[in-house]
Amino acid sequence: MRGFAILLGFNMLGIALQHFAYIPLPGNVIGLLLFTLALFSGIVRLEWVEASTQFLLRHMLAFFVPYIVGILAIWPLLQSMLLQIALSLVVSTLVGLLVSGWVTSAMLKKREASSGG
């Protein structure tokens, strides 16, 4: 129970920070970042939340049911735009991969140049 309380507390803290500080990130992302910092800094111990996170991971599929039902509800509209959706997914994925590869290559070249290798 303590693990769920910790996870929920960080989620609520992130939502509150986003709401009151007008941070342009979703509150649950802020909560996740704060939780990660707390884990790395030792404020929260992994043992405290491990059982709860394993439970949530085992039942993750249940969290996607509302989204799947929503997609099925608008399927006729999506079906008419399937080609555009698929094309935008492929192009954006390729752009992301190319940019990531370019940045990684540039950083490796910079590291090699600075180390004299």
Steps between C-alpha positions, in 0.01 A plus 500: 500500500786736578631466144168602349478795740848616398423468129166677537660770714762580237233500230284742699802717582584525131142594412494764774834647389384512139176670600638759741839570338363497142769255387444411133526124561225255595475461877551126489827548308618749761406250772691226322808723471478587870458131586806413291704769676382370836607148406844609380558725801400229745200685642283211381639147517427259217384235748218728611339517156623188321200275577254771398679577176521129412125468557431800277729369228333156508159660452603775259276371220193596703609864490482501120141370475337848506728620219429192290125546548537866400684404184231246415234767550658727237625220273294609194662845514846351552447253218448784253832656607701180549749575223573851631537370856732218393708734284538756778601226747762360263640843407514625860666176614761526225567866580541413869740217419703713259528791743595265786764335283639835387520633858662179624753507217584865568544434872725200436716703260524778757598252772767343278639843410515611864667178615760521226397166350 
